[in-house]
Amino acid sequence: MMLGQLEIGGVMESPAVRAGAVLLAIALLVVLAREVRNIPARLFALMGTAFLDMVGVLMVIPLLPFYIQRLGGEGLNFSLLGVPFHMGIGLITAFMVSAFTVAQLVSAPIWGRFSDKFGRRPALLVALTASAIAYLVFGFANTLFLLLLSRLVQGAGGGTVGVIQAYVADAVEPSQRAKSLGWLSAATNLGVALGPVVGAFAVTLGQAGVDRGMPTALGHAMPGLLAAALCASAAVFAWRFLPESREEHHPSVVRKTSRQALLRVISHSGEPASRLIWIYAITMGAFNGVTAVLALFLAYRFQVTEKTIGYFFMYVGAISVFTRVLLLGKAVDKFGEARLSRFGMVLLAIGLGGMPLVSSLAGLAFFVALIPLGTAFTFPCVTGLLSRVISNHERGLYMGLQQTYGGVARVVAPIWAGFAFDRLGLGVPFYTSAIVVLATISLGLGLDQYARRK
């Protein structure tokens, strides 16, 4: 291993890097405070709803393994067809995480179709209420079954991402959709960054309450209670400030079922909507596969530790937010969604493929920066284009389908990345993801006409 690679771990622990992280955080807050005045009121309300919901989700996820360990002890012993089995804490945790993902995948097109028929606002209110109930069950769960139930209900409520995207498409002019979706994504990323911090505060608050005489069960439930309160606040916020965005449609309009639409993406892969969904799913899978092994790669190659890994994710998150807030709207106006999405995929592929080739901190910072730039230009533009090529009465359904296919990719790609990292070489997940993204660019050729459509 080269000396430069060994020195990066030490550089990351220096006071200069810590000071830079503080300055980056301050700059991020200043930019958001300045630009927030330019956001339409309706979009701002939707961003607030998504932000509060995401804070609640990320409060719970980091705490889940500790709850499983407390309730599961050494694991579960059971017999299947007379053969004894032992399920350890790690496998139980994996099933809990998968339960959320599966529920989300199944519910996404159902929520989308529900919102097409009854409205975006009712779908969001019902889902947020269900999520609040799930957090309460999570907080007071005293068995693994109740913990699993809370994850299933929470995952079902989390299938409304497509509904939120459909709401943006309903409420915003076509030329402004990619920019608005970028703003929405920036609010979600901010919730991802703050959620674990709020969760840690809730744990501290609960422990302090127990030390002062609060019932132990109530103290342990504090993260779930706080997450439920945030989710309920998001529901009240949506009820108060979000009007219905869906246009009324004639009752004679024939709508596809979720199953029909799901299969049509496969059987009619050449259609514009299908191609956009495949672009979204493949690039999302490539990005998430690399993300799954990124910490391990940085630890093996550059000696990054648990004390310094946060700087990388903060760096990536900050670039992602800056790009969506400051660059995306101007770039869409100049190049259009179709061209900009292809450019984003090129940047993403170069960033993914270049990371294993560098040996200096500057080189690593350059290629890492291309990844959030690429995703910021790709995902909002692809979703914006999808909103144009589908009819209004099926917008929620197809936005849900996009999340379903993307969710499948988020499950499959990390498995491949983990296998390749262990068996084939540290750089293989990065190289294969880059190749897949480059190959996917061809699916976007010829879609420029939809970016120009009035």
Stockholm file with secondary structure:
# STOCKHOLM 1.0

chainA/1-454         MMLGQLEIGGVMESPAVRAGAVLLAIALLVVLAREVRNIPARLFALMGTAFLDMVGVLMVIPLLPFYIQRLGGEGLNFSLLGVPFHMGIGLITAFMVSAFTVAQLVSAPIWGRFSDKFGRRPALLVALTASAIAYLVFGFANTLFLLLLSRLVQGAGGGTVGVIQAYVADAVEPSQRAKSLGWLSAATNLGVALGPVVGAFAVTLGQAGVDRGMPTALGHAMPGLLAAALCASAAVFAWRFLPESREEHHPSVVRKTSRQALLRVISHSGEPASRLIWIYAITMGAFNGVTAVLALFLAYRFQVTEKTIGYFFMYVGAISVFTRVLLLGKAVDKFGEARLSRFGMVLLAIGLGGMPLVSSLAGLAFFVALIPLGTAFTFPCVTGLLSRVISNHERGLYMGLQQTYGGVARVVAPIWAGFAFDRLGLGVPFYTSAIVVLATISLGLGLDQYARRK
#=GR chainA/1-454 SS CCHHHHHHHHHHTSHHHHHHHHHHHHHHHHHHHHHGGGSCHHHHHHHHHHHHHHHHHHHHGGGHHHHHHHHHTTCEEEEETTEEEEECHHHHHHHHHHHHHHHHHHHHHHHHHHHHHHCHHHHHHHHHHHHHHHHHHHHHCCSHHHHHHHHHHHHHHGGGHHHHHHHHHHHSCGGGHHHHHHHHHHHHHHHHHHHHHHHHHHHHHHHHHHHTTCCHHHHHTHHHHHHHHHHHHHHHHHHHHCCCCCCCCCTTCCCCCHHHHHHHHHHTTTSHHHHHHHHHHHHHHHHHHHHHHHHHHHHHHHCCCTTTHHHHHHHHHHHHHHIIIIIHHHHHHHHCHHHHHHHHHHHHHHHHHHGGGCCSHHHHHHHHHHHHHHHHHHHHHHHHHHHHHSCGGGHHHHHHHHHHHHHHHHHHHHHHHHHHHHHTCTTHHHHHHHHHHHHHGGGGTTCHHHHHCC
#=GC SS_cons         CCHHHHHHHHHHTSHHHHHHHHHHHHHHHHHHHHHGGGSCHHHHHHHHHHHHHHHHHHHHGGGHHHHHHHHHTTCEEEEETTEEEEECHHHHHHHHHHHHHHHHHHHHHHHHHHHHHHCHHHHHHHHHHHHHHHHHHHHHCCSHHHHHHHHHHHHHHGGGHHHHHHHHHHHSCGGGHHHHHHHHHHHHHHHHHHHHHHHHHHHHHHHHHHHTTCCHHHHHTHHHHHHHHHHHHHHHHHHHHCCCCCCCCCTTCCCCCHHHHHHHHHHTTTSHHHHHHHHHHHHHHHHHHHHHHHHHHHHHHHCCCTTTHHHHHHHHHHHHHHIIIIIHHHHHHHHCHHHHHHHHHHHHHHHHHHGGGCCSHHHHHHHHHHHHHHHHHHHHHHHHHHHHHSCGGGHHHHHHHHHHHHHHHHHHHHHHHHHHHHHTCTTHHHHHHHHHHHHHGGGGTTCHHHHHCC
//
